[in-house]
Amino acid sequence: MSIQQRIQEQISSDRIVLYMKGNKTFPMCGFSAQVVNLFKQLDLDYKDYNILEDFELREGIKAFSDWPTIPQLYVAGEFIGGCDIIMDMHQSGELEDKLSSMS
């Protein structure tokens, strides 16, 4: 299975998927920690993938989304964005709207 197929399977298997540095219990960069803290506040159930443990995934997710930075959020198979976009969407209320419309 190619890395692209593996990523497609991952984002299809869970409604909310976060590719991050570290994991939801122990984020290993400030941007990933910001998103994890926001998701705790929102009491979101999501699947996390630690790109630091898998070089192929680390490079593959950037190519898959055509987005150079981590974390990356997918909701219902749709790429949402990175930390800044997630935080901006939360502040405007768009994130919660998207999450509730895709449930």
C-alpha positions as CSV (number, residue, x, y, z in Angstrom):
1,M,0.0,0.0,0.0
2,S,1.4,3.4,-0.9
3,I,1.7,6.2,1.6
4,Q,-1.0,8.1,-0.3
5,Q,-3.4,5.1,0.0
6,R,-2.5,4.7,3.7
7,I,-3.3,8.4,4.4
8,Q,-6.6,8.2,2.4
9,E,-7.6,5.1,4.5
10,Q,-6.7,7.0,7.7
11,I,-8.7,10.1,6.9
12,S,-11.6,7.9,5.8
13,S,-11.6,5.8,8.9
14,D,-12.2,8.6,11.5
15,R,-14.4,11.7,11.3
16,I,-11.7,14.0,12.8
17,V,-8.0,13.2,12.1
18,L,-5.1,15.3,13.3
19,Y,-1.6,14.7,12.0
20,M,0.7,16.2,14.6
21,K,4.1,16.2,16.2
22,G,3.8,14.0,19.2
23,N,0.4,12.7,20.3
24,K,-2.7,14.1,22.0
25,T,-1.3,13.0,25.4
26,F,2.1,14.5,24.8
27,P,2.3,17.1,22.0
28,M,5.9,17.7,20.9
29,C,5.6,21.2,19.4
30,G,3.8,24.4,20.3
31,F,1.5,24.4,17.3
32,S,0.4,20.8,17.9
33,A,-0.1,21.6,21.6
34,Q,-2.3,24.6,20.7
35,V,-4.6,22.5,18.6
36,V,-4.7,19.7,21.2
37,N,-5.6,22.2,23.9
38,L,-8.4,23.7,21.8
39,F,-9.7,20.2,21.1
40,K,-9.7,19.5,24.9
41,Q,-11.7,22.7,25.4
42,L,-14.2,21.6,22.7
43,D,-14.2,18.0,24.1
44,L,-13.6,16.6,20.7
45,D,-13.1,13.0,20.0
46,Y,-10.4,12.6,17.3
47,K,-7.7,10.3,16.0
48,D,-4.2,11.5,16.2
49,Y,-1.1,10.4,14.1
50,N,2.4,11.2,15.3
51,I,4.4,12.1,12.2
52,L,7.6,12.1,14.2
53,E,7.4,8.3,14.5
54,D,7.0,7.7,10.8
55,F,9.2,9.5,8.3
56,E,7.2,8.2,5.3
57,L,4.0,9.6,6.9
58,R,5.7,12.9,7.8
59,E,6.7,13.5,4.2
60,G,3.6,11.8,2.7
61,I,1.1,14.0,4.5
62,K,2.7,17.2,3.2
63,A,2.5,15.9,-0.4
64,F,-1.0,14.5,0.1
65,S,-2.5,17.9,1.3
66,D,0.0,20.1,-0.6
67,W,0.5,21.8,2.8
68,P,4.1,22.2,4.1
69,T,3.5,22.4,7.9
70,I,2.2,20.2,10.7
71,P,-0.3,19.9,12.4
72,Q,-2.9,19.2,9.7
73,L,-6.5,18.7,10.4
74,Y,-9.0,16.6,8.4
75,V,-12.7,16.5,9.1
76,A,-14.9,14.0,7.3
77,G,-12.1,13.4,4.8
78,E,-11.7,17.1,4.0
79,F,-8.4,18.9,4.7
80,I,-9.1,21.9,6.9
81,G,-5.6,23.4,7.5
82,G,-2.9,23.9,10.0
83,C,-2.7,25.6,13.4
84,D,-3.3,29.2,12.3
85,I,-6.3,28.3,10.2
86,I,-7.8,26.1,12.9
87,M,-7.4,28.9,15.5
88,D,-8.8,31.5,13.2
89,M,-11.8,29.3,12.3
90,H,-12.4,28.7,16.0
91,Q,-12.3,32.4,16.8
92,S,-14.8,33.1,14.0
93,G,-17.1,30.2,15.0
94,E,-16.5,28.5,11.6
95,L,-14.7,25.5,13.1
96,E,-17.6,24.6,15.3
97,D,-20.0,25.1,12.4
98,K,-17.9,22.8,10.2
99,L,-17.7,20.1,12.9
100,S,-21.4,20.2,13.6
101,S,-22.3,20.2,9.9
102,M,-20.1,17.2,9.2
103,S,-21.4,15.0,12.1
